[in-house]
């Protein structure tokens, strides 16, 4: 049975949501790539270009990635666009987290329009 072809719009949307979350971090692509277990940052470059998505192991690691020590990526939002972009990591930083979620949603909407 041949492999099913990916939906290019879905791929672009998912990639743009990950790119938005990557843009909220304080780390370089090299640092994030090391965290995800990639040999170099080229995977993240291809992701930002909408050419490829994270494999399941990298996606699981990305879900545990601490964004500014405040929150973790919401993988449901990354995959579907539904819900909040980030899940709280520390309850005491709720207002800052809400502001980051709003920023991520706006940037994702702008990316989807391009």
C-alpha positions in Angstrom: 0.0 0.0 0.0 1.5 3.4 -1.0 2.1 6.0 1.7 -0.6 8.7 1.9 0.6 12.1 0.7 0.5 14.8 3.3 -1.9 17.7 3.0 0.4 20.7 2.1 -1.9 23.2 3.9 -2.0 21.2 7.1 1.8 20.8 6.9 2.3 24.6 6.5 -0.1 25.4 9.3 1.5 22.9 11.7 5.0 24.2 10.8 3.9 27.8 11.3 2.5 27.0 14.7 5.8 25.4 15.8 7.7 28.3 14.3 5.6 30.8 16.4 6.4 28.9 19.6 10.1 28.7 18.7 10.0 32.5 18.2 8.8 32.9 21.8 11.9 31.2 23.2 15.1 32.8 24.3 17.3 30.0 22.9 19.0 29.7 19.6 18.1 27.1 17.0 21.3 25.3 17.8 20.3 25.0 21.5 16.8 23.9 20.7 18.0 21.4 18.1 20.4 19.8 20.7 17.5 19.6 23.2 15.4 17.8 20.5 18.2 15.4 19.7 19.0 16.8 16.2 22.5 16.9 14.9 22.2 20.4 13.6 19.6 23.2 13.3 18.7 22.4 9.7 15.6 20.5 10.7 14.3 23.7 12.3 15.1 25.7 9.2 13.1 23.2 7.0 10.3 23.4 9.5 10.2 27.2 9.4 10.1 27.0 5.6 7.1 24.6 5.8 9.0 21.8 4.1 9.1 19.2 6.9 7.6 18.6 10.4 9.0 17.1 13.5 9.0 13.3 13.9 7.0 11.8 16.8 10.1 11.6 19.1 11.1 15.2 18.5 7.5 16.3 18.9 7.2 14.6 22.3 10.4 16.3 23.4 9.1 19.6 22.1 6.0 19.2 24.3 8.2 19.1 27.3 10.3 22.1 26.2 10.1 25.0 28.7 9.2 28.3 27.0 10.8 31.1 29.0 10.5 28.9 32.1 6.8 29.7 32.1 5.0 27.1 30.0 5.2 24.2 27.7 3.9 23.9 24.1 0.4 22.6 23.8 0.8 19.8 21.3 -2.9 19.7 20.6 -2.7 23.3 19.4 0.4 22.6 17.4 -1.3 19.8 15.6 -4.9 21.1 15.2 -4.8 24.9 15.9 -7.4 24.3 18.7 -6.9 25.5 22.2 -4.2 27.6 23.7 -0.7 27.6 22.3 0.9 27.1 25.7 0.2 25.1 28.8 1.1 26.7 32.1 4.3 25.6 33.9 4.0 27.9 36.9 0.7 29.2 38.2 2.3 32.4 39.6 3.1 33.6 36.1 -0.4 33.3 34.7 -0.7 36.9 33.3 2.6 36.6 31.5 1.5 33.2 30.1 -1.8 34.6 28.9 0.0 37.4 27.1 2.4 34.9 25.4 -0.6 32.8 24.3 -2.3 35.8 22.8 0.9 36.8 21.0 1.4 33.2 19.7 -2.2 33.1 18.4 -1.9 36.4 16.6 1.4 35.4 15.0 0.0 32.1 13.9 -3.1 33.8 12.3 -0.8 36.2 10.5 1.4 33.3 9.3 -1.6 31.4 8.0 -2.7 34.4 6.0 0.6 34.6 4.2 
